[in-house]
Amino acid sequence: MKLKKSKSTLSIACIFFFFLLAITFFSAPEKYDIIIKNTKIVDGTGKAALRGDIAIKGEKIVAVGRVEGEAATVIDGSGLVTCPGFIDPHSHADLTIVKYPLAENLIMQGITTFLGGNCGGSAAPQKDLTFGEWLSKVEDEGISINYAPLVGHYTIRILVMGHDYRRKATPAEIEQTIYFITPAMLAPMFTGGGGIGVVWMAGPLWNGCLRMSGTR
Ligand SMILES: [Zn+2]
């Protein structure tokens, strides 16, 4: 009776094993959009580089290591390093991004994110363009790169005071500065910050800007 039970257990195990074997042999190979083969992978965590493959589906990396499967595009990564995109924290690309939405000059350097609006200057606000409208315009254009925007201090100071900015702002001008800065700070930005170019002409004259944080 005991022997009979072991036999039936063995039969079930055999069936299960052959079933798994059949799945392994007959299942279709995994399909990816892109596979980068045999590349030196630096993952950005500080770990030592490793050699392997990277598989991408849609906009996501779905496998790293030894990747089996098929892809519409297979890139030979031998002799190349594959790493996360670089962040350029000091860029003025916001001034040109709408004209050159593909930003090839940045992408070809491996830069995939830039911080725009540095040194106190940003593409918006302008007389007839709020910061929020500017961001919508960029979004509608569909740029190839991530853009973390700052709103420029001297852009607003000159917008409010014209080129007579080498003096203290009047209370009315400070109110106007706040009027332009507030929607920029409330816009759904990646950084939600302001750029102040302290070495430039309008930079040190930041009364009106600091009032925003109550430190005037
Ligand atoms: Zn700069």
Residues whose N, C-alpha, C, O or C-beta is under 5 A from the ligand:
A	BS01	ZN	N118 C119
